[in-house]
Amino acid sequence: MAEFFIHPDRSTLHGSFSKEFTPIVSINSGDTVRFETIDAGWNAGPFQFDGVREKFCERDHPQDSGHALIGPIYINGAREGKTLAIRINDIKTGNWGWSTGGGFPNTINKRLDLHEGPEYALMWELDASNNLGISNKGHKIRLKPFMGIMGMPPNEEGIHSTYPPRFCGGNIDCKELVPGSILYLPIAVEGGLFSVGDGHAVQGDGEVSSPALECPMQLVDLTFTVIDQCLSFPRAETPLKRITFGFHEDVHEAAMIALEGMLDWMQELYNFERKEALNLSSLLVDLRITQLVNGVNGVHALLSKEAIL
C-alpha cells in the first residue's frame, strides 16, 4: 500500500467543506496519508492574545471562513452508499497551543454569567514526547491528542461550514478518537473528499469553554479503507469500546440518535431483538456529551467490547 506525506500550504488548506473543491491527491483504499496540520485558527505560531496574531497564510472568503483544514483527499472507489474507515495510527502535537474561557456571548458563557469582560486565555508549551502541557500561568496537565475535525462534504451544492458535525463527519470533537481507534463515516460524494484539522492536545467531554487545547500537529497518520457498508451516521471503534454518535440542536435528540445507532449495532453483532438491545443498553451502554458548543450538539454512546460475553 502507498504512503503519502502532506504539509500545510496555501494549496492544501481550506476552511469549509464542498464537493466542488479540487482534491490535492488521489489515493487507493488501504493507503496511508501522513499530515502536518496548523491550528484551527490559522495561526503561524504562538501569539499574544491582546496583540496582532500572525497568520499562516492569507485566507479566501467565504471558503476559508472556518477551521483550517488540510485536504481534500480523493479515495478511489469511495462513493455514496459506502463507508470510509479511517484508522488513526498516530498523532503528535506541535510544541505550542492555546485555550480560552469566558469573555464572549455564547450560550454557556451567558448561562454562567461569564460572557462579559476579557476571556481567560492560556498559552501552552507542549511536550509531545511525554504528552505534557505547561501553561504560561503554571498549569501542568497530561495530553491526549486527537483531531477535532475529520470528515467529508455532503452531496449538496455550495460551501458548508466546518462548525457543525454532520452525518458524513466534520467537527465531531470526540476525545475517544485517539491513536488505535477507527472512525467509520458514511460517504456522500464520489471520492469522499476527506479533510482533517482542528487539532486538540486534550479536551474534556462537552468542550465546555468552546475551544479545547487548540494546537498544530506535527503528525497525523491515517489509513483509509473503503468498506461496502451503508451507514446513516458515524461510528467508531477503540481497542476496548464501540461508539455511536448523535448530532442535533437538541441534546436530548442527539442522545436518542446515538442510542438508536448503538441499538442497530448491537442487533447486527448479536442478533438481538430491538427491545432486548434496549434492555441491555440500560445496563451496559454509557451516553456521554461529546460537545455542547458547535451549534449542533453531540452525544456519543459507548459499549465495552467485553460487556457482552
Backbone torsions as a table, in degrees:
resi	resn	phi	psi	omega
1	MET	NA	146.4	-175.9
2	ALA	-81.7	156.6	175.4
3	GLU	-124.8	141.2	-178.7
4	PHE	-127.7	149.6	177.6
5	PHE	-124.8	125.1	-177.0
6	ILE	-127.3	126.1	-179.7
7	HIS	-110.5	153.3	-178.0
8	PRO	-76.4	130.4	168.2
9	ASP	-155.3	-178.1	-174.6
10	ARG	-59.5	-29.8	-176.4
11	SER	-81.2	-17.3	-176.9
12	THR	-109.4	-5.3	-176.4
13	LEU	-103.5	146.4	172.9
14	HIS	-156.9	165.6	-175.0
15	GLY	-127.2	36.1	176.9
16	SER	-166.3	175.8	173.6
17	PHE	-110.5	141.7	174.7
18	SER	-162.3	137.7	175.3
19	LYS	-72.5	-8.0	-179.2
20	GLU	-91.1	-7.1	178.9
21	PHE	-69.8	144.4	177.3
22	THR	-80.1	128.4	179.0
23	PRO	-63.0	146.3	177.3
24	ILE	-87.8	-18.2	177.8
25	VAL	-161.9	150.7	173.4
26	SER	-112.4	135.3	-178.8
27	ILE	-130.4	169.7	175.2
28	ASN	-103.6	157.3	174.3
29	SER	-57.1	131.1	-177.2
30	GLY	99.1	-10.4	179.3
31	ASP	-77.1	158.8	179.8
32	THR	-116.3	137.5	176.1
33	VAL	-122.0	130.7	175.7
34	ARG	-109.5	121.0	-176.8
35	PHE	-108.1	151.3	158.9
36	GLU	-112.0	133.2	-176.5
37	THR	-124.5	153.0	171.9
38	ILE	-93.8	171.6	-179.3
39	ASP	-71.5	163.9	-175.1
40	ALA	-59.2	-28.8	-175.9
41	GLY	-88.0	10.0	176.7
42	TRP	66.6	22.9	-176.7
43	ASN	-78.7	146.1	-179.4
44	ALA	-80.6	-20.6	-178.0
45	GLY	177.4	-171.9	177.3
46	PRO	-55.2	150.6	-174.3
47	PHE	-145.7	164.2	171.0
48	GLN	-91.7	128.2	-175.2
49	PHE	-63.5	-28.6	-178.9
50	ASP	-98.3	13.3	-178.7
51	GLY	-122.5	-170.8	178.4
52	VAL	-77.5	132.2	179.3
53	ARG	-99.3	119.9	177.2
54	GLU	-74.0	126.6	-178.3
55	LYS	-92.7	152.8	-177.0
56	PHE	-64.6	-37.3	179.2
57	CYS	-162.3	168.6	174.8
58	GLU	-67.5	147.9	-179.9
59	ARG	-112.1	141.6	177.4
60	ASP	-104.2	119.5	-178.8
61	HIS	-98.3	145.1	10.3
62	PRO	-90.8	-5.7	-172.0
63	GLN	-68.0	-16.3	179.4
64	ASP	-112.4	28.4	-174.9
65	SER	-78.6	-17.1	-174.7
66	GLY	-106.5	-156.5	177.8
67	HIS	-56.5	148.0	175.1
68	ALA	-73.4	116.2	178.5
69	LEU	-115.3	154.4	174.9
70	ILE	-116.3	133.5	-174.5
71	GLY	142.0	-158.3	-2.8
72	PRO	-83.6	155.2	178.8
73	ILE	-102.8	126.8	176.0
74	TYR	-93.2	122.9	-180.0
75	ILE	-107.2	115.2	-179.5
76	ASN	-59.4	132.6	-179.3
77	GLY	92.0	-10.4	177.9
78	ALA	-78.0	129.8	177.8
79	ARG	-157.8	166.4	-178.6
80	GLU	-56.1	136.9	-178.5
81	GLY	96.9	-8.5	175.0
82	LYS	-109.7	174.5	-177.5
83	THR	-121.7	139.8	174.3
84	LEU	-100.8	119.4	174.8
85	ALA	-95.8	123.6	179.7
86	ILE	-112.8	107.8	177.5
87	ARG	-87.5	124.7	-179.0
88	ILE	-91.9	102.8	-175.3
89	ASN	-83.0	-41.2	-176.7
90	ASP	-161.7	148.2	173.9
91	ILE	-142.8	130.0	176.5
92	LYS	-130.7	129.3	-179.3
93	THR	-70.5	159.8	163.9
94	GLY	-72.6	-166.9	-174.5
95	ASN	-100.3	9.0	179.4
96	TRP	-150.4	161.1	176.0
97	GLY	-165.5	179.1	-177.5
98	TRP	-149.0	156.7	175.2
99	SER	-150.0	155.9	179.5
100	THR	-140.0	161.2	173.9
101	GLY	-145.6	133.3	178.1
102	GLY	69.6	-176.7	171.4
103	GLY	87.7	3.8	172.3
104	PHE	-149.4	154.8	-165.2
105	PRO	-87.3	60.8	169.9
106	ASN	-88.0	177.3	-172.5
107	THR	-61.5	-46.1	-177.3
108	ILE	-66.7	-46.2	-179.3
109	ASN	-60.8	-41.0	178.9
110	LYS	-67.0	-40.5	179.1
111	ARG	-63.4	-35.3	-180.0
112	LEU	-89.6	1.3	-177.8
113	ASP	57.1	43.6	179.6
114	LEU	-122.3	22.0	-173.4
115	HIS	-90.2	-13.1	-177.4
116	GLU	-99.0	159.5	179.7
117	GLY	78.0	-174.9	-177.6
118	PRO	-73.4	154.1	173.9
119	GLU	-72.8	153.1	173.4
120	TYR	-88.1	110.1	-170.6
121	ALA	-112.9	140.2	177.2
122	LEU	-128.7	136.1	169.6
123	MET	-106.5	137.5	-171.2
124	TRP	-120.1	140.8	165.3
125	GLU	-94.7	128.9	-175.5
126	LEU	-114.1	133.3	177.4
127	ASP	-112.9	96.7	-175.2
128	ALA	-65.9	-32.1	-177.9
129	SER	-64.3	-35.4	-178.2
130	ASN	-110.3	5.4	-178.2
131	ASN	49.1	54.1	-176.3
132	LEU	-128.4	136.4	174.9
133	GLY	-123.0	136.8	177.3
134	ILE	-128.7	124.2	-177.4
135	SER	-84.2	165.4	177.6
136	ASN	-66.2	-10.6	177.3
137	LYS	-110.3	12.9	170.6
138	GLY	95.1	-0.6	176.5
139	HIS	-67.2	139.1	179.3
140	LYS	-125.9	123.3	-174.9
141	ILE	-139.0	159.8	173.4
142	ARG	-84.9	143.1	179.5
143	LEU	-98.7	150.2	174.6
144	LYS	-143.8	76.8	-167.5
145	PRO	-71.5	145.5	174.8
146	PHE	-157.3	169.9	179.3
147	MET	-98.8	125.1	179.9
148	GLY	-68.5	-35.3	-177.6
149	ILE	-119.7	120.5	167.1
150	MET	-139.2	120.2	-175.8
151	GLY	-175.9	-177.3	-177.2
152	MET	-137.4	161.7	-179.8
153	PRO	-77.9	154.7	169.8
154	PRO	-75.3	165.2	179.7
155	ASN	-85.9	62.0	178.9
156	GLU	-135.8	151.4	-178.5
157	GLU	-67.8	157.5	170.1
158	GLY	89.5	-167.0	-176.3
159	ILE	-103.2	137.4	-176.4
160	HIS	-122.3	133.7	-173.8
161	SER	-59.9	149.0	173.8
162	THR	-80.8	-10.3	-169.1
163	TYR	-75.9	-46.5	-179.0
164	PRO	-85.7	147.2	167.7
165	PRO	-74.7	152.7	-179.9
166	ARG	-133.7	175.8	179.0
167	PHE	-61.3	-27.7	-179.9
168	CYS	-98.6	20.9	175.2
169	GLY	102.2	-148.7	-176.9
170	GLY	108.6	-137.1	-171.9
171	ASN	-82.6	66.6	-175.4
172	ILE	-72.6	-39.8	175.8
173	ASP	56.7	43.6	179.2
174	CYS	-100.7	119.2	-175.3
175	LYS	-70.2	-9.1	178.9
176	GLU	-77.9	-13.2	-172.0
177	LEU	-86.2	59.4	-178.5
178	VAL	-95.8	172.5	177.4
179	PRO	-52.4	137.3	-175.2
180	GLY	101.0	-10.0	-179.3
181	SER	-99.2	164.2	177.3
182	ILE	-129.5	129.5	175.6
183	LEU	-104.5	131.2	178.4
184	TYR	-110.2	119.8	-177.2
185	LEU	-120.4	133.3	170.7
186	PRO	-62.1	137.1	178.8
187	ILE	-93.7	131.5	-177.3
188	ALA	-109.6	-22.2	-175.3
189	VAL	-133.6	157.5	178.8
190	GLU	-58.9	130.8	-179.6
191	GLY	83.9	-9.9	179.7
192	GLY	76.6	-52.1	-179.1
193	LEU	59.6	59.8	-176.1
194	PHE	-78.6	138.7	173.8
195	SER	-133.3	156.5	-178.1
196	VAL	-140.6	150.4	177.7
197	GLY	175.4	-165.3	178.3
198	ASP	61.4	57.1	179.8
199	GLY	-66.5	133.9	178.1
200	HIS	-119.4	121.6	176.9
201	ALA	-71.6	-31.5	174.7
202	VAL	-167.7	151.6	179.4
203	GLN	-157.5	145.5	171.0
204	GLY	-90.9	157.6	171.6
205	ASP	-56.6	130.5	-178.5
206	GLY	106.8	-34.2	-178.1
207	GLU	47.8	51.9	-159.0
208	VAL	-69.4	-20.3	-180.0
209	SER	-92.5	0.0	179.9
210	SER	100.0	-61.7	169.6
211	PRO	-85.6	158.5	165.2
212	ALA	-92.5	-154.3	170.0
213	LEU	-85.5	93.3	-173.0
214	GLU	-75.4	136.0	-176.8
215	CYS	-158.6	157.7	166.8
216	PRO	-74.3	161.4	176.0
217	MET	-120.5	129.1	176.0
218	GLN	-77.0	-20.0	178.8
219	LEU	-153.4	128.6	168.4
220	VAL	-131.2	107.2	-172.1
221	ASP	-106.1	111.9	-173.9
222	LEU	-127.9	139.3	172.7
223	THR	-113.6	133.1	-172.8
224	PHE	-111.4	130.9	177.8
225	THR	-135.1	129.7	176.0
226	VAL	-87.8	127.1	-176.7
227	ILE	-114.5	138.6	179.5
228	ASP	-83.6	69.3	179.6
229	GLN	-143.5	140.3	-179.6
230	CYS	-105.8	110.4	176.1
231	LEU	-106.3	153.4	174.9
232	SER	-100.5	-17.0	-177.9
233	PHE	-149.3	157.8	-179.0
234	PRO	-64.3	151.4	171.0
235	ARG	-133.1	167.4	174.6
236	ALA	-152.0	159.8	172.8
237	GLU	-131.5	139.7	165.4
238	THR	-112.0	173.8	177.1
239	PRO	-57.2	-24.3	-174.4
240	LEU	-115.0	-15.6	-170.1
241	LYS	-137.8	156.1	166.3
242	ARG	-108.1	142.8	-172.6
243	ILE	-134.3	134.6	170.2
244	THR	-122.3	154.9	-172.5
245	PHE	-120.7	150.3	170.8
246	GLY	-134.4	135.9	179.8
247	PHE	-128.0	129.2	178.4
248	HIS	-169.0	153.7	175.9
249	GLU	-61.5	-33.5	176.7
250	ASP	-91.2	117.3	-174.6
251	VAL	-64.8	-29.9	177.0
252	HIS	-66.0	-41.8	178.1
253	GLU	-67.4	-36.2	175.2
254	ALA	-59.8	-39.7	178.2
255	ALA	-64.3	-40.1	179.7
256	MET	-66.6	-37.0	177.8
257	ILE	-64.9	-43.7	177.8
258	ALA	-63.0	-41.8	179.7
259	LEU	-65.8	-43.2	177.6
260	GLU	-58.8	-40.6	177.8
261	GLY	-62.6	-37.9	178.6
262	MET	-70.9	-37.7	175.6
263	LEU	-60.2	-42.9	177.4
264	ASP	-57.7	-47.0	-176.0
265	TRP	-66.1	-40.8	178.5
266	MET	-63.5	-38.0	177.8
267	GLN	-66.2	-38.9	178.0
268	GLU	-64.4	-42.5	-174.7
269	LEU	-77.0	-39.0	-168.6
270	TYR	-119.9	0.7	180.0
271	ASN	58.6	35.2	178.3
272	PHE	-74.1	153.6	162.4
273	GLU	-69.9	159.4	-175.9
274	ARG	-61.9	-47.0	-179.5
275	LYS	-67.7	-31.5	175.6
276	GLU	-63.5	-42.6	178.4
277	ALA	-63.9	-39.5	178.6
278	LEU	-65.9	-42.9	178.1
279	ASN	-55.8	-49.5	-177.8
280	LEU	-71.5	-28.5	176.5
281	SER	-62.9	-36.2	179.1
282	SER	-64.2	-23.4	-180.0
283	LEU	-93.2	-29.9	-164.1
284	LEU	-125.5	-17.3	-173.5
285	VAL	-100.2	133.4	174.3
286	ASP	-101.2	136.0	171.6
287	LEU	-105.9	126.2	-179.0
288	ARG	-128.8	144.4	175.9
289	ILE	-77.1	118.4	179.5
290	THR	-73.0	-54.0	177.0
291	GLN	-157.7	151.9	179.9
292	LEU	-119.8	16.6	-165.1
293	VAL	-127.5	4.8	-174.9
294	ASN	-102.0	17.0	-177.6
295	GLY	83.3	-52.6	169.6
296	VAL	-99.6	116.7	-176.2
297	ASN	-75.3	155.6	179.2
298	GLY	-124.2	139.2	172.3
299	VAL	-131.7	140.2	174.1
300	HIS	-123.6	143.3	176.9
301	ALA	-103.5	137.5	-177.6
302	LEU	-124.9	135.2	175.4
303	LEU	-130.2	122.0	177.4
304	SER	-63.4	139.4	177.6
305	LYS	-69.1	-14.6	179.5
306	GLU	-102.1	4.1	-173.6
307	ALA	-72.0	-36.5	-177.6
308	ILE	-109.0	116.7	-172.0
309	LEU	-89.7	NA	NA
